[in-house]
Every structure is written in C-alpha cells, then in structure tokens.
Amino acid sequence: MWLGQDGERPGGLRPEKTPPSHAGLGSARWAPLRALLAKNEQDAAVRSDWLDRLAQCREPVRYAHAYDRWRAALQGPDTLCFTVRALGRVLVGHGNTTAAGVGLTLHHTWGVPVLPGSALKGLTAGYVEAVYGPGPGEQNPEREPFRGLTWEGSRMARGPGDVFRRLFGAPDVDEPGRQASAGKILFHDALWVPAEAGTAPMLARDVLTVHQRRYYESSGGEWPGDFDDPNPVSFLTVAPGGRFLVALELAPDVEGGRALLERAGRYLTEALKDWGLGGKTAAGYGRFSREEASPRPARELQTPALAELKAWLEEQKAAEVPQREQFRLLEREWWERLLGLVGEERRAAGQLLKKYLKLKRREEQQRLEALLAQLHGGTPPLSGS
C-alpha cells in the first residue's frame, strides 16, 4: 500500500531531501517501510525525517488557477461563499487509513487540506439541534421547528421540525402528511485558500502520547496503570492560520431561499467557532473564525459601470461634497442603474459604496443598508432564530 524497501525507489535511488510536490501522495505512497515498522531508534529517525518533509509541503503551483475557477463557478444569487481561518490546529479525517497511524483529509487531486461538505453539514445539523432545538422532554413551541430526528431505540419515531427539515432534509418516517425530503442547502467541500506565493505552511507536526498502551490495545481487558511506558505517536495536522473557502448553495426553486441560505451560513459560522470541526475539539482543535465574505471583487473586477461609479465617488470626495448630499445625489442619479447590475458586478458596487459613504444620520444609514441588501441579494429574514 505504501512505498517500502526502506524508502528506496526503483534502481536504488533514495527520495530527495526536498518535500514532495503533492502532500497526499507523499503521505500515502512515499512512506518508507522503516517508518511504518519503527522497531528501533534508527527507524524512528527515518519516520521523523519523513514527517518533517511532509510538514514542509506547499500547495502545487497550479492549484491557485484551479481554486480561482472553482470560486468563479460559485458566484451567483443562489450561492453563499465566505472564508474561515483556523484559530489553531485542525484534524479532520483522523480515522482515515494512513501510514502515520492518524489520518488527515487531503484533496485527492491537489494534495491540499480540505474540509468535507459532509462534515460541515453534520456539524451544523448537530449544532442546530443541540443549541436551538428543544431539550429531552421539553415542550417549547419556539424551539420545536429546530428539533432533529427523534429515535426510540433503533427506530425512527418522529421526523424533524420544519426549519431543520428545510435545512438538512428528513428521512421517510411514518407520519401523516410527512414524506422524505432532501435538504434545501447544499454543503460543498471547503477548499484551501491559496497562500501568497505559496509560502505559508499547510501542515504541521503534532504528537499524541498514549500512557496506558496495554489498556487500549486490549480494549479494556487489562487495567490501566502509571507504570506503562508512554508511547508518543507523531502525526500531521492542518497548520494554524490556514484559510478555507466555505461554499453553500441553494437548491432550485426554494421560496425565501436567500434568507434560508444566510441562516445556514450563520449556523455554520457559529458551529465552527463554538464547537469546532474534526478531532480533538475538546483540546481546542478545529476552531475557525469567519472573515469578510469577499473583498476581492470590488478590488479586482473591472467593468465600465464600476469604473464610472468609482470616478463619480472620487469626484464627490475631491470636491468635498458633504456625505448627506452625496447620498441624495446617489439616490437620484444612480439608484436605478445600480439595481440594474447583475451578479458579481452588483456586489462589487456595494463594496464601493461601503468604502466611500460614511453616513451619520440613522434614517440615511437605513436607506443605504436597504440598497446594499438589494445589491447583495438580501431578503427579509425568516421568522424565528
């Protein structure tokens, strides 16, 4: 399954001392046999050297092009994209088969870390049910829409509440007027955001020390004791500070879909911040903070309409026109034109307005927020939490 013969390649050549270009292949196919056996100190040194090289892996040169294509395909009124930054180490897929003994989910094609969409959906569903849903035996009409699937032993006894059903779907449960349904929100895999010039580390070494080895190996057959020799196990995690693009997509023809999409994004953000994703979350792993959704389009997108809008805003600023008067002119001369924009151009126009207009009156702030909500595809929120 993995590369053997003490890490030697055909012809007797040993691997280069440079990191592999693909971290996934380096982890799954480049592991020296001595690193797997680790019978003595020399083998342990080989294993340590192998993990050190994997921790030095960077994203492939062409990965940034693939990422840009993926991001461009997700621009539209039925998608919600935002980036999250890892506040510490991340360990997703630690149960996967790997030469290191502790797995890590990496992209099959590019070898970069990835947060599976199934893991994001499962985390969000569990969080919504636990935080917003009713407790065991609780009768609360306000929390009832967030109730998850109810079980009696191994049998499904009751389907989930209305909000939970819309977000995540529901299986076929024998209830009058209720049928199985798919969730209205699609959770895509969260892809690694390319670092500047590929210099930031993707992976970091970690160690887990088992102190009662015989107790675990015997599945509890032997009593744990403090006299067992500690057994440190080195493995790889996602390095702190890594950024991922989270992408949620709305199913076709969903009434009030944008509000539902925004709600799913809010729940996922809360779950990533408060609960964390993956393994060892009790030790602080897997926590993420959400960043601004997309400052890049306003800076990079160049169209005649955006160029004209930016020039007009610069002229108003140079002429020192008061903000209140600027906004009145904007409403009179630009409102209809801005609402006529589509897609990414709309969002970029909203970013420009947020940058140049700093209104103080509450009434004017509300009118500007209403315009920005329309430019970003916003709709009135759903009832409830």
C-alpha positions in Angstrom: 0.0 0.0 0.0 2.8 2.4 0.8 6.3 2.7 -0.6 8.6 0.1 1.1 12.2 -1.0 0.8 13.3 1.5 3.4 12.1 4.4 1.3 14.2 3.4 -1.7 12.9 3.9 -5.2 13.5 1.5 -8.1 17.1 1.5 -9.1 18.3 2.0 -5.5 17.7 5.8 -5.6 16.6 7.3 -2.2 13.9 10.1 -2.1 15.1 13.6 -2.5 15.7 15.7 0.7 13.2 18.2 -0.6 9.5 18.0 0.3 7.2 16.1 -2.2 5.2 18.3 -4.5 1.9 16.5 -3.5 1.3 16.1 0.2 -1.3 13.4 -0.3 1.0 11.2 -2.4 3.8 11.9 0.0 1.7 10.7 2.9 0.0 7.7 1.2 2.7 6.4 -1.2 6.0 7.8 -0.1 6.2 6.4 3.4 9.4 4.5 4.0 9.0 0.9 5.2 11.2 1.6 8.2 8.9 4.5 9.2 6.0 2.1 9.3 7.8 -0.6 11.3 9.6 1.8 13.7 11.4 -1.1 15.5 14.4 0.9 16.8 15.8 4.4 17.1 17.1 4.4 13.5 13.6 3.6 12.2 12.2 6.3 14.4 14.6 8.8 12.9 13.5 7.8 9.4 9.9 8.3 10.4 10.7 11.7 11.9 12.5 12.8 8.8 9.6 11.7 6.6 7.1 13.6 8.7 9.3 16.7 8.7 9.4 16.7 4.9 5.6 16.3 4.7 5.2 19.3 7.0 7.2 21.4 4.6 4.9 20.7 1.7 3.4 23.6 -0.1 0.4 23.8 -2.4 1.2 22.9 -6.0 2.0 25.8 -8.3 -1.1 25.4 -10.5 -3.5 25.0 -7.6 -4.3 28.7 -7.5 -5.7 28.5 -11.0 -8.0 25.6 -10.1 -9.1 27.5 -7.0 -9.9 30.6 -9.0 -12.0 28.5 -11.4 -13.9 26.9 -8.6 -14.6 30.2 -6.9 -15.8 31.8 -10.1 -18.2 28.9 -10.6 -19.8 29.7 -7.3 -20.7 33.3 -8.0 -24.5 33.8 -8.2 -27.6 34.7 -6.2 -28.1 31.0 -5.1 -24.7 30.6 -3.5 -23.1 31.9 -0.3 -19.3 31.9 -0.1 -17.1 33.1 2.8 -13.6 32.3 4.1 -12.8 30.9 7.5 -9.4 31.0 9.3 -8.2 28.2 11.5 -7.5 29.6 15.0 -5.4 26.6 15.9 -4.6 23.1 14.5 -7.2 21.2 12.6 -7.5 17.4 12.5 -10.2 16.3 10.1 -10.2 12.7 8.9 -8.1 11.3 11.7 -9.7 7.9 11.3 -8.6 7.6 7.7 -6.1 4.8 6.9 -2.6 6.3 6.7 1.0 5.3 7.2 1.3 7.7 10.2 -1.5 5.9 12.1 -3.5 9.1 12.4 -5.3 10.3 9.2 -5.8 13.7 7.6 -8.2 14.6 4.8 -6.3 16.0 1.8 -7.6 16.8 -1.6 -7.2 13.8 -3.9 -6.1 15.8 -6.9 -4.1 18.7 -5.4 -3.0 17.3 -2.0 -4.1 20.4 -0.1 -6.2 20.3 3.1 -10.0 20.2 2.6 -13.0 20.3 4.9 -15.5 17.8 3.5 -19.0 19.1 2.9 -20.5 16.1 4.7 -18.5 17.0 7.8 -19.7 20.7 7.6 -23.3 19.6 7.2 -23.2 17.1 10.0 -21.6 19.7 12.3 -24.2 22.3 11.5 -27.1 19.8 11.9 -25.9 18.7 15.3 -25.3 22.3 16.4 -28.8 23.4 15.4 -30.5 20.5 17.1 -28.5 20.9 20.3 -28.4 24.7 20.6 -31.7 25.8 19.0 -33.9 22.7 19.4 -35.8 21.6 22.4 -34.2 19.5 25.2 -35.2 16.0 26.0 -38.9 16.0 27.0 -39.1 19.8 26.6 -42.3 21.2 25.1 -41.3 24.6 23.6 -43.2 25.9 20.5 -40.4 28.3 19.7 -37.8 25.6 19.7 -39.9 23.0 18.0 -39.0 24.0 14.4 -35.3 23.2 15.1 -35.9 19.7 16.6 -34.0 16.9 14.9 -35.0 13.4 14.2 -36.5 11.6 17.2 -35.5 8.0 17.9 -37.0 5.3 20.1 -34.2 2.7 20.4 -33.1 2.0 16.9 -36.4 3.0 15.3 -37.1 6.5 13.9 -40.2 7.7 15.8 -40.7 11.2 14.6 -39.4 13.4 11.8 -37.5 16.7 12.4 -39.0 20.2 12.8 -39.8 22.4 9.9 -36.7 24.6 9.9 -34.4 21.5 10.5 -36.2 19.7 7.6 -35.7 22.6 5.2 -32.1 23.0 6.0 -30.9 19.4 6.2 -33.7 17.2 4.8 -35.6 14.4 6.5 -35.9 10.6 6.1 -39.1 8.7 5.5 -40.9 8.4 8.8 -44.4 7.1 9.2 -46.1 10.4 9.9 -49.4 11.7 8.5 -48.8 14.3 5.8 -45.0 14.0 6.1 -42.7 12.5 3.4 -39.0 12.1 3.0 -37.4 15.3 1.6 -33.9 16.5 0.7 -32.4 19.5 2.4 -32.6 22.8 0.6 -29.0 23.7 1.3 -26.0 22.0 -0.4 -22.8 22.0 1.6 -19.8 21.9 -0.8 -16.3 20.9 0.3 -14.4 23.9 1.8 -11.3 24.3 -0.3 -7.9 25.5 0.9 -7.4 29.2 0.1 -4.0 29.7 -1.7 -1.4 31.5 0.3 0.6 34.4 -1.0 3.2 32.9 -3.3 2.6 29.5 -1.7 4.9 30.4 1.3 2.6 29.7 4.2 2.8 26.1 5.6 -0.2 23.9 5.1 0.7 21.2 7.6 2.2 21.0 11.0 3.6 18.1 13.0 1.9 17.1 16.2 2.3 14.3 18.8 -0.2 12.3 20.9 1.3 10.4 23.8 -0.6 7.3 25.0 0.3 6.5 28.6 -1.8 3.3 29.1 -0.9 1.4 25.9 -1.8 -2.1 27.1 -5.2 -0.9 28.3 -6.2 0.5 24.9 -4.6 -2.3 22.9 -6.6 -4.9 24.9 -9.9 -2.9 24.6 -10.1 -2.6 28.4 -9.1 -6.1 29.1 -6.1 -5.0 31.2 -6.3 -2.4 33.9 -4.6 1.0 33.2 -1.5 1.7 35.3 1.0 4.5 35.7 3.9 2.1 35.2 3.3 1.6 31.5 5.8 3.2 29.2 4.5 6.3 27.3 4.1 5.8 23.6 4.4 9.1 21.7 2.8 9.0 18.2 3.7 11.7 15.7 1.2 12.8 13.0 0.2 15.7 10.8 -2.4 18.3 11.2 -3.5 21.4 9.3 -1.3 24.3 10.5 -2.9 27.2 12.5 -3.9 30.2 10.4 -5.0 28.1 7.3 -7.9 29.6 5.4 -10.7 27.7 3.7 -13.5 28.8 1.2 -16.8 27.7 2.6 -19.5 27.4 -0.2 -23.2 26.8 0.4 -25.6 26.5 -2.5 -29.4 26.7 -2.6 -31.5 24.0 -4.2 -33.6 25.2 -7.2 -37.0 26.9 -6.7 -36.9 27.4 -3.0 -39.3 30.0 -1.6 -37.5 32.5 0.6 -34.3 30.8 -0.5 -31.8 33.6 0.2 -32.9 34.1 3.8 -32.6 30.3 4.3 -29.1 30.4 2.7 -28.0 33.2 5.0 -29.4 31.4 8.0 -27.4 28.2 7.2 -24.3 30.3 6.8 -24.9 31.8 10.3 -25.4 28.5 11.9 -22.3 27.0 10.3 -20.2 30.0 11.4 -21.4 29.6 15.0 -20.7 25.9 15.0 -17.2 26.3 13.6 -16.4 29.0 16.2 -18.0 27.4 19.3 -17.8 23.6 18.7 -15.0 23.2 16.2 -14.7 20.6 13.4 -12.8 17.3 13.3 -10.9 15.5 16.1 -9.6 16.8 19.5 -12.0 19.7 19.6 -12.1 19.3 23.4 -8.4 20.3 23.3 -9.1 23.4 21.2 -8.6 21.9 17.8 -10.8 22.7 14.8 -11.9 26.2 15.8 -12.5 28.7 13.0 -13.3 32.4 12.7 -15.2 33.8 9.8 -13.6 36.5 7.6 -15.2 39.1 5.4 -17.2 37.4 2.6 -15.4 38.7 -0.4 -13.4 41.9 -0.6 -11.7 40.8 -3.8 -14.4 41.5 -6.4 -14.5 45.2 -5.6 -10.8 45.4 -5.9 -10.3 43.2 -9.0 -13.4 43.4 -11.1 -13.2 46.0 -13.8 -16.3 47.0 -15.8 -17.3 50.3 -17.4 -20.2 50.7 -14.9 -17.9 50.2 -11.9 -15.2 52.5 -13.3 -17.8 55.2 -13.8 -19.2 54.8 -10.3 -15.8 54.9 -8.8 -14.8 58.0 -10.8 -18.1 59.7 -9.6 -17.4 58.9 -6.0 -13.8 60.1 -6.3 -15.1 63.4 -7.8 -17.5 63.9 -4.9 -14.7 63.3 -2.5 -12.3 65.6 -4.2 -15.0 68.4 -4.3 -15.6 67.8 -0.6 -19.3 67.3 -1.1 -21.0 66.5 2.2 -21.8 62.8 2.7 -25.5 63.6 3.1 -25.6 65.5 -0.2 -23.6 62.7 -1.9 -26.1 60.1 -0.8 -29.0 62.2 -2.1 -27.3 62.5 -5.5 -26.6 58.8 -5.4 -30.3 58.0 -4.8 -31.4 60.4 -7.6 -28.7 59.6 -10.3 -27.5 56.1 -9.5 -30.2 54.1 -7.7 -31.9 52.6 -10.7 -28.6 52.0 -12.5 -27.1 50.1 -9.6 -30.2 47.9 -9.3 -29.8 47.1 -13.0 -26.4 45.5 -12.4 -26.2 41.7 -12.1 -24.1 39.1 -10.3 -20.6 39.9 -9.1 -20.8 43.4 -10.6 -23.7 44.2 -8.1 -21.7 43.0 -5.1 -18.6 45.0 -6.2 -20.7 48.1 -6.5 -21.9 47.5 -2.9 -18.3 47.3 -1.7 -17.5 50.6 -3.3 -20.5 52.3 -1.6 -19.5 50.9 1.7 -15.9 52.2 1.2 -16.9 55.8 0.2 -20.1 56.5 2.1 -19.9 57.0 5.9 -23.4 58.3 6.8 -24.2 59.6 10.3 -28.0 60.0 10.3 -29.9 56.9 11.3 -32.5 57.3 8.6 -29.9 57.6 5.8 -28.0 54.7 7.2 -31.1 52.6 7.0 -31.7 53.6 3.4 -28.1 52.8 2.4 -28.4 49.4 4.2 -31.6 48.7 2.2 -29.8 49.5 -1.0 -26.7 47.3 -0.1 -29.0 44.4 0.9 -30.6 44.5 -2.6 -27.2 44.7 -4.3 -26.0 41.6 -2.3 -29.2 39.7 -2.9 -30.6 40.1 0.6 -34.2 39.4 1.6 -36.1 39.8 4.8 -35.1 37.1 7.3 -37.2 34.1 8.3 -39.2 34.2 11.4 -37.6 32.5 14.5 -33.9 32.4 15.5 
